[in-house]
Amino acid sequence: MKIVQSFWTKPFLRSPDLLKDTRLNGGWPSRKYNYFSWALSCLQLRSFYDEVELVTDDLGKLMLIDKIGLPYTNVRVVMDKLDNYNPGLWALGKVYTYSIQDRPFLHVDNDVFIWQPFEDRVMSAPLAAQNLEGAASSYAATFNDICDKFPYIRPGIRELYGKKIIECSNAGILGGSDIAFFQEYTAEVFHFLKQNEEHLDHHMMHMNSTYINVVYEQVFFYWMAQAQQREVTYLFPDVIDFPNYIGYFHEALPNKNFVHCLGVFKQIRHVCNMLSRELKHRYPEYYYRIQELVASSEI
């Protein structure tokens, strides 16, 4: 099973000012930390895996490959096809990446860092994800808004309307060997976006854009798998929502030597400092190269 990462630069560079929780700087306080994150994530994956692929667009290749020189074993420059989509749909680059896979894969977010290989049960699973999310009511509120305001949502998924809690699979890592399922799932996401195109552009200014992305990426994945009675293998099978302190580097050991700096963790100064120190300690040439490139506005 190959490892895959993806970088769609449009949300990174052109997130609308009015969107709640934009992807500017990848969620980090400054662009420098976003590049530190990319570097450490890629380099740690390469320390354990011989095949780590990047799916990106022309600008992503320029920044990550041509400028920073990250050692991906294969680069697919195909995401310029997404240029006409709203940059608030930041998870769409990941969904598109899932859609073009033709053999077993595991997609790993660029804010995920590992210090040991993934377990065999994850790497051999038909469907795999980070963990089950099932305790937050925020996703349900956004899902119900979508059902109220958008003309189309898959009938089987629409039946979730009115629930106070809606489960989903966290996509910090997401993949598997069931390529047919990924084709169906990603086709449904693009169909959902196409059918609701005008409504998305209007309502995303007034809704939580993060949770809209969670709905079409994580909720659709989980509930389509449920409907087809397909088991999802989780890296953290006994955890509902997130392992304790999942975004702190000093807590990696009790969390299977795995860190995921999701959401608010990126805004914590200690996390940013630990990211910088870890990259500088393990890969100083990349640390200083990024510092110089950012200082000279080359990236």
C-alpha positions as CSV (number, residue, x, y, z in Angstrom):
1,M,0.0,0.0,0.0
2,K,1.5,3.4,-1.0
3,I,1.4,6.5,1.1
4,V,-0.2,9.6,-0.6
5,Q,-0.3,13.3,0.4
6,S,-2.1,16.1,-1.4
7,F,-1.7,19.9,-1.7
8,W,-4.3,22.0,-3.5
9,T,-2.9,25.5,-3.3
10,K,-6.1,27.5,-4.1
11,P,-7.5,27.3,-0.5
12,F,-4.0,27.9,0.9
13,L,-3.5,31.1,-1.0
14,R,-7.0,32.5,-1.8
15,S,-9.4,31.7,1.1
16,P,-12.2,34.2,1.1
17,D,-11.9,36.7,3.9
18,L,-15.5,36.2,5.0
19,L,-15.3,32.4,5.4
20,K,-15.3,31.1,8.9
21,D,-12.1,29.1,9.6
22,T,-10.3,29.6,6.3
23,R,-7.3,27.5,5.2
24,L,-5.0,30.5,4.9
25,N,-1.5,29.3,5.9
26,G,-3.0,25.8,6.2
27,G,-4.5,26.8,9.6
28,W,-1.1,27.7,11.1
29,P,-0.4,31.2,12.4
30,S,2.0,31.9,9.6
31,R,3.1,30.4,6.3
32,K,6.5,29.3,7.7
33,Y,4.9,26.8,10.0
34,N,2.8,25.4,7.2
35,Y,6.0,24.6,5.3
36,F,7.6,23.2,8.4
37,S,4.6,21.0,8.8
38,W,4.8,19.8,5.1
39,A,8.5,19.1,5.5
40,L,8.4,17.2,8.8
41,S,5.3,15.1,7.7
42,C,6.9,14.1,4.4
43,L,10.3,13.4,5.8
44,Q,9.0,11.2,8.6
45,L,6.8,9.3,6.2
46,R,9.8,8.7,3.9
47,S,11.9,7.4,6.8
48,F,9.5,4.5,7.0
49,Y,8.1,4.1,3.5
50,D,9.7,3.7,0.1
51,E,6.7,5.0,-1.8
52,V,5.3,8.4,-0.8
53,E,3.4,10.2,-3.5
54,L,2.4,13.9,-3.8
55,V,-0.7,14.9,-5.7
56,T,-0.8,18.7,-6.3
57,D,-1.1,21.5,-8.8
58,D,1.6,23.5,-10.7
59,L,2.1,25.9,-7.8
60,G,2.2,23.2,-5.2
61,K,5.0,21.4,-7.2
62,L,6.9,24.7,-7.5
63,M,6.8,25.3,-3.8
64,L,7.2,21.8,-2.3
65,I,9.4,20.1,-4.9
66,D,11.3,22.7,-6.9
67,K,11.9,25.1,-4.1
68,I,11.9,23.1,-0.8
69,G,13.0,19.9,-2.4
70,L,10.9,17.4,-0.5
71,P,11.8,13.8,-1.4
72,Y,8.5,12.5,-2.7
73,T,9.0,9.4,-4.8
74,N,6.3,10.4,-7.3
75,V,4.6,13.7,-8.0
76,R,1.3,14.0,-9.9
77,V,0.5,17.5,-11.1
78,V,-3.3,17.3,-11.7
79,M,-5.1,19.6,-9.3
80,D,-5.3,22.5,-11.6
81,K,-8.5,20.8,-12.8
82,L,-10.1,22.1,-9.5
83,D,-9.5,25.8,-10.3
84,N,-13.2,26.5,-10.8
85,Y,-14.2,25.2,-7.4
86,N,-14.8,27.5,-4.4
87,P,-11.5,27.7,-2.4
88,G,-13.6,27.3,0.8
89,L,-14.0,23.6,-0.3
90,W,-10.5,22.9,1.0
91,A,-11.1,19.1,1.5
92,L,-11.9,18.7,-2.2
93,G,-8.3,18.3,-3.0
94,K,-8.1,15.3,-0.8
95,V,-11.3,13.8,-2.2
96,Y,-10.0,14.3,-5.8
97,T,-6.8,12.6,-4.7
98,Y,-8.8,9.6,-3.4
99,S,-10.7,9.5,-6.7
100,I,-7.6,9.0,-8.9
101,Q,-6.1,6.2,-7.0
102,D,-6.1,2.8,-8.8
103,R,-4.4,0.6,-6.2
104,P,-4.3,0.4,-2.4
105,F,-3.3,3.7,-0.8
106,L,-3.3,5.5,2.5
107,H,-3.7,9.3,2.4
108,V,-1.9,11.1,5.2
109,D,-2.7,14.8,6.0
110,N,0.3,17.2,6.0
111,D,-0.3,18.0,9.7
112,V,0.2,14.3,10.7
113,F,3.6,13.1,11.9
114,I,4.7,9.6,12.6
115,W,7.6,8.0,14.5
116,Q,6.8,4.4,13.6
117,P,5.2,2.6,10.7
118,F,1.4,2.2,10.6
119,E,0.2,-1.2,11.9
120,D,-0.3,-3.9,9.3
121,R,-4.0,-4.2,10.1
122,V,-4.3,-0.5,8.9
123,M,-2.1,-0.9,5.9
124,S,-4.0,-4.1,4.7
125,A,-7.5,-2.9,5.4
126,P,-10.2,-2.5,2.6
127,L,-11.1,0.8,4.3
128,A,-9.0,2.6,7.0
129,A,-9.2,5.9,8.8
130,Q,-7.8,7.6,11.9
131,N,-10.7,7.2,14.4
132,L,-14.4,7.4,14.8
133,E,-15.9,10.7,15.6
134,G,-19.2,10.4,17.5
135,A,-19.6,12.9,20.3
136,A,-19.7,16.3,18.7
137,S,-23.0,18.0,17.9
138,S,-21.5,20.7,15.7
139,Y,-21.4,18.5,12.6
140,A,-25.1,17.6,13.0
141,A,-26.1,21.3,13.1
142,T,-24.2,22.0,9.8
143,F,-25.6,18.8,8.3
144,N,-29.2,19.8,9.2
145,D,-28.5,23.3,7.7
146,I,-27.3,21.6,4.4
147,C,-30.5,19.6,4.3
148,D,-32.6,22.7,4.8
149,K,-30.8,25.0,2.3
150,F,-29.4,22.7,-0.4
151,P,-31.6,21.0,-3.0
152,Y,-29.6,17.7,-3.2
153,I,-28.2,15.3,-0.7
154,R,-28.0,11.5,-1.2
155,P,-31.3,10.0,0.0
156,G,-29.8,7.5,2.3
157,I,-27.6,10.1,4.0
158,R,-30.5,12.7,4.1
159,E,-32.2,10.2,6.5
160,L,-29.8,11.5,9.2
161,Y,-31.6,14.8,9.2
162,G,-32.7,15.8,12.7
163,K,-30.1,13.7,14.6
164,K,-28.4,15.5,17.4
165,I,-25.2,13.5,16.9
166,I,-23.8,12.4,13.5
167,E,-20.9,10.0,13.5
168,C,-18.1,10.2,10.9
169,S,-14.6,8.9,10.2
170,N,-11.7,11.3,11.0
171,A,-9.7,11.6,7.8
172,G,-6.3,12.5,9.3
173,I,-5.4,9.2,7.6
174,L,-7.9,7.7,5.1
175,G,-7.5,5.0,2.5
176,G,-7.7,1.3,1.8
177,S,-7.6,-1.4,-0.9
178,D,-11.3,-1.1,-1.8
179,I,-10.8,1.1,-4.8
180,A,-14.4,0.5,-6.1
181,F,-15.8,2.0,-2.9
182,F,-13.6,5.0,-3.2
183,Q,-14.7,5.5,-6.8
184,E,-18.4,5.5,-5.7
185,Y,-17.8,7.6,-2.6
186,T,-15.8,10.3,-4.4
187,A,-18.3,10.4,-7.4
188,E,-21.0,11.0,-4.9
189,V,-19.1,13.9,-3.4
190,F,-18.6,15.6,-6.8
191,H,-22.2,15.0,-7.6
192,F,-23.3,16.6,-4.4
193,L,-21.1,19.7,-5.1
194,K,-22.3,19.9,-8.7
195,Q,-26.0,19.7,-7.8
196,N,-25.6,22.3,-5.1
197,E,-23.1,24.6,-6.8
198,E,-25.0,27.9,-6.6
199,H,-26.2,27.2,-3.1
200,L,-22.7,26.4,-1.9
201,D,-21.3,29.7,-3.2
202,H,-24.1,31.6,-1.4
203,H,-24.4,29.8,1.9
204,M,-20.8,29.1,2.6
205,M,-20.4,32.8,3.6
206,H,-23.0,32.2,6.4
207,M,-22.3,28.6,7.5
208,N,-19.3,27.0,9.1
209,S,-17.1,26.1,6.1
210,T,-15.0,23.6,8.1
211,Y,-18.1,21.5,8.9
212,I,-19.3,21.6,5.3
213,N,-16.0,20.0,4.4
214,V,-16.3,17.5,7.2
215,V,-19.8,16.6,5.9
216,Y,-18.9,15.8,2.4
217,E,-15.5,14.2,3.2
218,Q,-16.0,12.4,6.5
219,V,-19.7,12.0,7.0
220,F,-20.3,10.8,3.4
221,F,-17.4,8.3,3.8
222,Y,-18.6,6.8,7.1
223,W,-22.3,6.6,6.2
224,M,-21.8,5.2,2.7
225,A,-19.6,2.5,4.3
226,Q,-22.3,1.8,6.9
227,A,-25.0,1.5,4.2
228,Q,-22.9,-1.1,2.4
229,Q,-21.9,-2.9,5.6
230,R,-18.3,-2.3,4.9
231,E,-16.1,-2.2,8.0
232,V,-13.7,0.7,8.6
233,T,-10.4,-0.2,10.3
234,Y,-9.3,2.6,12.6
235,L,-5.8,3.5,13.7
236,F,-7.4,4.2,17.1
237,P,-10.2,1.7,17.3
238,D,-11.1,2.3,20.9
239,V,-11.3,6.1,20.7
240,I,-14.4,8.1,20.1
241,D,-13.5,11.5,18.8
242,F,-9.7,12.1,19.4
243,P,-7.0,10.5,21.5
244,N,-6.0,12.7,24.4
245,Y,-3.6,15.4,23.4
246,I,-3.4,14.1,19.8
247,G,-1.8,17.4,18.6
248,Y,1.0,17.6,21.2
249,F,4.4,16.3,20.2
250,H,5.3,15.4,23.7
251,E,2.3,13.0,23.8
252,A,3.3,11.1,20.7
253,L,4.5,7.9,22.5
254,P,1.2,7.0,24.2
255,N,-0.6,7.8,21.0
256,K,1.2,5.2,18.9
257,N,4.0,7.6,18.0
258,F,1.5,9.6,16.0
259,V,0.7,13.3,16.2
260,H,-2.1,15.1,14.3
261,C,-2.1,18.9,14.7
262,L,-5.7,19.3,13.7
263,G,-7.8,22.4,14.2
264,V,-6.9,24.6,17.2
265,F,-3.7,22.8,17.9
266,K,-2.1,24.7,15.1
267,Q,-2.7,28.0,17.0
268,I,-1.0,26.9,20.2
269,R,2.5,28.5,20.6
270,H,4.0,25.4,22.2
271,V,2.9,23.2,19.3
272,C,4.4,25.6,16.8
273,N,7.7,25.7,18.8
274,M,7.8,22.0,19.0
275,L,7.2,21.6,15.3
276,S,10.1,24.0,14.6
277,R,12.4,22.3,17.1
278,E,11.6,18.8,15.8
279,L,12.3,19.8,12.1
280,K,15.5,21.7,13.1
281,H,16.8,18.8,15.1
282,R,16.0,16.0,12.6
283,Y,16.3,17.8,9.3
284,P,18.3,21.0,9.8
285,E,19.0,21.5,6.0
286,Y,15.2,21.7,5.4
287,Y,14.6,23.9,8.4
288,Y,17.1,26.5,7.2
289,R,16.1,26.2,3.6
290,I,12.5,27.0,4.4
291,Q,13.6,29.9,6.7
292,E,15.6,31.4,3.8
293,L,12.9,30.8,1.2
294,V,10.2,32.5,3.4
295,A,12.5,35.4,4.3
296,S,13.2,36.0,0.6
297,S,9.4,35.6,-0.3
298,E,10.2,32.8,-2.7
299,I,7.5,30.7,-1.1
